[in-house]
Each structure stands twice: as structure tokens, then as C-alpha cells.
Amino acid sequence: MAETRRKHFSMIREFHVADVLTLANAACGLGAVLFSMLYMESRSPTYFFAAAALAPGALLFDWLDGRVARVRHEHSALGRELDSLADVISFGVAPAALGFAAGLRGEWDWFALMYFVCCGVSRLARYNVTAEQLSAGQDKVAYFEGTPIPTTSVLTAILAVAAWQGRVGDHLYGGVWTIGPWELHPLVLMFILSGSLMISKTLKIPKI
């Protein structure tokens, strides 16, 4: 028991201020998922907008954790892994959950949303593996291969505008197509585009 307690407190001591901000990012992402679920149950727009509103919060914490880590020189492998896990929730799972709640529930939509999340996971895994090589000895990488996963906040913003205009559910932009035995909402194609840009190896974006 004593050994278990020592290991527990040892892990807590390894957390830095930047890591706490990263966990706040993850909390925003989980909150967005839960609000999306509440919206599907109640159909109250308040929950939908609350889910969308947490995206800027996640973005803020994601920016702050990197900034604080550089200022305090708290870079660590643990911090990098935490950041990736938080980003998967906030900028991968949360936008997909909000899209599903908005009405992207056709059979083809399911595959598109799963593809989007898998692209986000793959992009972050690749980043973690290549971060040291791309940073060239600096505190941060010189450029991103593919679009950074926080750019998926654009999808959340589009869904928020759609909800504001009453274009969710049966009134989604683009309507619905029947392809073979299954349905597809054209709006879900923006998730496919976003996912494809994230895993692109030819697209290099300088990191400011």
C-alpha cells in the first residue's frame, strides 16, 4: 500500500503547470461531447451552443500549455503525450460528436466521421514520433506536416452557424443523398477533407 501511494504521489509531482492546462483542454473536449449528448436527448439549442462554445476554450488552453511550457522550460515526453491525448478528445472526438448530434447520422456519415477521428489520431502519433527530428534541436518544431488538429475548430464553427440558422437535423446544408443502400449528408465531406489534410505529408505549414 505504501509503495502504491509513493508511486501515485510521484506521478503527481511529475505534472507541471503546462500539464494542468493540457488537462483543462481535455476537460473542454469531454464537456463538448457530453453537451452534444444532452442536445440529442433534449433538443435544446442551449446544449448545442454550449458544446460549440467549448472549442475556443480548448484552443485557448492548447495555446497556453505550449506557451507556458516554453517559458518555464517544462518540455517533457509526458507533456507531449498528454497534449496529443487531449487534442484527440477536443479536436477529434468532440467535433465528430457535434456533427453526429447536428444530424450527420447517415450510414456513410458514420464512416466519414470515423475516418476523420482516425486521421486525427494518426496525425498526432506521427507528430510525436517525428517531433524531435522536425524541431532540429529547438524548443519547438519548425513546421507541421499536414494541418494541425486544432484547425478542426473550423468545423465546429460551421456547425454552430448552421445551428444558429436552424440548418441542423433534417435541414442540414446540402440535404441528404442516397448512395446505394445508405444515406450520406454532403456536409460530412468537410470532415473527410479536414482529415485528409491532417495526414498529408506533402503539405508543410510553418509553425509561428
Secondary structure as the mmCIF struct_conf table of DSSP 4:
data_model
#
loop_
_struct_conf.conf_type_id
_struct_conf.id
_struct_conf.beg_label_comp_id
_struct_conf.beg_label_asym_id
_struct_conf.beg_label_seq_id
_struct_conf.end_label_comp_id
_struct_conf.end_label_asym_id
_struct_conf.end_label_seq_id
HELX_RH_AL_P HELX_RH_AL_P1 ALA A 2 ARG A 13
TURN_TY1_P TURN_TY1_P1 GLU A 14 GLU A 14
HELX_RH_AL_P HELX_RH_AL_P2 VAL A 17 SER A 42
HELX_RH_AL_P HELX_RH_AL_P3 PRO A 45 ARG A 72
TURN_TY1_P TURN_TY1_P2 HIS A 73 HIS A 73
HELX_RH_AL_P HELX_RH_AL_P4 ALA A 77 VAL A 88
HELX_RH_PI_P HELX_RH_PI_P1 ILE A 89 VAL A 93
HELX_RH_AL_P HELX_RH_AL_P5 ALA A 94 ALA A 102
TURN_TY1_P TURN_TY1_P3 GLY A 103 GLY A 103
BEND BEND1 GLY A 106 GLY A 106
HELX_RH_AL_P HELX_RH_AL_P6 GLU A 107 SER A 135
TURN_TY1_P TURN_TY1_P4 ALA A 136 GLY A 137
BEND BEND2 GLN A 138 LYS A 140
BEND BEND3 ALA A 142 ALA A 142
STRN STRN1 TYR A 143 GLU A 145
BEND BEND4 GLY A 146 GLY A 146
HELX_RH_3T_P HELX_RH_3T_P1 ILE A 149 THR A 152
HELX_RH_AL_P HELX_RH_AL_P7 SER A 153 TRP A 164
TURN_TY1_P TURN_TY1_P5 GLN A 165 GLY A 166
BEND BEND5 VAL A 168 VAL A 168
HELX_RH_3T_P HELX_RH_3T_P2 GLY A 169 HIS A 171
TURN_TY1_P TURN_TY1_P6 TYR A 173 GLY A 174
STRN STRN2 TRP A 177 ILE A 179
TURN_TY1_P TURN_TY1_P7 GLY A 180 PRO A 181
STRN STRN3 TRP A 182 LEU A 184
HELX_RH_3T_P HELX_RH_3T_P3 PRO A 186 VAL A 188
HELX_RH_AL_P HELX_RH_AL_P8 LEU A 189 MET A 198
TURN_TY1_P TURN_TY1_P8 ILE A 199 ILE A 199
BEND BEND6 LYS A 201 THR A 202
STRN STRN4 LYS A 204 PRO A 206
#
